[in-house]
Amino acid sequence: MRILIIEDDPEAAAYLAKALREAGHVADHAGDGIDGYALAREGAYDVLIVDRMLPKLDGLSLIRSLREQGVDTPVLILSALGQVDDRVKGLRAGSDDYLTKPYAFSELLARIEVLARRRAVSSAGEPTVYRVGDLELDRLSHRVSRGGTEIVLQPREFRLLEYLMKNAGQVVTRTMLLEHVWDYHFDPQTNVIDVHVSRLRSKIDKGFDRPLIHTVRGAGYMVRDSATVRA
């Protein structure tokens, strides 16, 4: 596994990184919340280990920001704050698990292995690459290309396109997008979906003769390799 440790104590981070590497994993380190957020936002890690009390950007704000951007990498909070209320706040911020300091490395290792396993199981049976016409999305490398040209997407845009391509040829409703892309189970009464679809279109369809992202009036959106459904 590739693991990112976001911890401002250099000695604690060095100990943990060394132990993880000895266990056969790749471990990177960020010493503050801003650097940690920038690295985690790339989506290249299997698990994030995050301290709550970080300089520049605290751990809970970091996690919330990642989730808002569509980054779904499993997060284990590692913190000296161990009261029930502290753990509840951590989980509600978007973390998947919470371990208090001091800790046994064997327990931490077991917990991150469980998080990685859950993610693998949730993705099992799904293709790693989606293709619609000349558009290709690689779920593992987080790369998108059309006609052989790579397209750079923000994490939320990637998640939106991934869900649309997963359901290619089918109408995807706004409710489905809110639940599966934004993790909302209510209507926020905003134009957030329209804005993101518009941005995605400007990157995916602009400059091509055949649009792939279509609006189905009164229903939702569809990715389809056909010009029969007009936006």
N, C-alpha and C positions, 0 to 999 in steps of 0.2 A: 504493500500500500504506500501511497504518497501522502504524507501527513504534514500539515502546517501547524506549528506551535506559535501561538500569539501570546507572548509572556514578556513582561518588562524586567523580570529578575534574570540577569544573564546566567547566573550560576544554576538556578533552577531549570532554565531552558536548556543549558548545555548538558545537564545531567539527564534530562528527559530525552533530548535528541540522541545522545549517546546510547541510552538504553533501547530506544526504538530502532536505531540502526543495527545494534547487536542482535535485535530480534528479527532482522531481515527487512526492515522497512526503510523508505526514504523519508528523511525528516528535514524540513526547512524551518527557519525561525524568523519571526518578525518581532521587534522590540517595542512597538507601540501600536495603538489602534489604527492609525492612519495607514501605516505600512502594511499591517495585517489585512485591513480591508482591501487595499489595492491588490495584494497577492491573492486573497481568497476570491475576489470578484472575477478573476480569470477562470474559475471553475475547474482548475487542473488538479485539485486534491480530492482524495477519497474521504478524508476526515479532517476536521478542524478541531484543535484543542485550544480553547480560549480562556484566558484569565479574565475575571470580571473587572478588576481595578487596573485599568490600563491608562497610560498618559495619552493625551491628544484626543482620543476617542475611546470611551469606556466600552467594556465588553458587551453589555446589553444593547447599547446603541449600535455597535458594530453588527451584531447578529440581526437586529431589526432591519438595518439598512440592507444587508445581504438578502434577507427574505423579500424585502420590498422590490429588490432588483431581480428577483427570480432565481437567485442562487440557492439551490436546494441541497448543497453539500452537508452531510451530517455533522453536527456540532456537539462536542463534549465540553461543557464548562468545567474548568478546574479552578477552584477558588477556596480561599480561607473563610469565606462567608458561608456558613453551613446551617443557618437556622432554616426552619421550614419555609418561612416567608421568603428568604433569599432564594431557595431552590424553586419555589413557585414562580417567582419573578423571572428567573432564568429560563424556565420551561415556557412560560408565556411569551417571552421575548422571541422564541423560535428555536431554542436549543433542543437537542434530542435526548440529552442525558446530562447529569450533574454529579460531579465527584468533588468532595471536599478535601482540602489539605489539612494535615499530612495524609498521604495516601500510599497504598501498596502498589508498586509498579505492576505486579501480576494482575491486580484487579483492573487497573487502568487499561492494560493490554487486552484483557478479556472484554472490557466494555467497548473499546474501539473496534475490535473484531466483530462484535455483535452488530454495531452500527453499520459497518461495511457489508456484513452479510445481509442485513435487512434491505439495504439499498440494492444489492445484487439480486435478491429474491424479487423485489418489486419490479425490477427491470427484466427479469427472466422471461424468455419467450418472445420478447420484442426484438425486431431487427435493430442492428446497430447503425444501419444506414437507410435513410428514407430517400426515395427518388420519385419525382413527379416531372415528367418531360425531361428537360435538360437541367433541372434544379436538383441538387443533391445536398443532403444534410447528414453529417456524421455525428452521431450522438456521443461517441466516445472522445473524439478529438475536438468536438465543438466547432467544427468547420463547416461552412456553407459555401457552395459554389454554384454558379449557373453558366452553362456553356463553357465550362472549364476555367472561368474567372472567379477567384475567391471573393466572397462578400463578407465584410466585417459587420457583425451584429452585436448589439448590447445584450446582456444576459436575458432581459425580459423579452426582447425581440426574438432571441433564439428560442426561448421557451414557447412563445406564441407561435412561431413558425413550426416548431417541432410538433405542437399539438394539432395544428392545422394539417400538416403533412401526414401525421399519424392517422387522421381521419379524412384523407384525400378522397374526393368524390362525394363526400357527405356534407350536408349542411351542419355547421357548428354554430350553435346559438350563443347569444351574449351570456346567458346564464352559465352555459358550459365553459366559456372562456373565463368568466369571473371565478368559477369554482376551481378550474384546473390550472389556470395560468396565474391568477392573482390570489388564489386561496381565500377568496371572499365567498361567504355563504349568505350574502345579502346584496342588494343593489345599492351601490354607493351614490347613485344618482349623479354620476359625472360622465364626461365624454372620454374617459381614459382609454376605453377600447378603440374608439374611432381614431384617437390620436396615434396610438401604437400601430394600428393597422395601416394608417396613412404613411407613417414612417417606414413600416416594413415594405409597403408597396413601392415607395420611392427607391428602395434598395434592391428589391427583387425584380420588379417589372419595368422600371424606367430604362428606356433604351432598347427594349425588346419588342418585337412585333406582336408577340403572343402573350397576353397577360395570363398569369397563373392564379392570382388572388382575386376572387370575385365576391361581390356583395350580392346576396340573395335578399332582395327587398322584403322587409317584414319578417324575415326569418333569421338571418345571420350572415355568415361568411363561408366560403368554400375554396379550397385549393383544388384546381382541376386543370388538366392539360387539354383544354379545349376553349375555343372562343364562343361557344354556344351560350354560355351564361354571361350576360353583360353586366358590368358594374354600373 
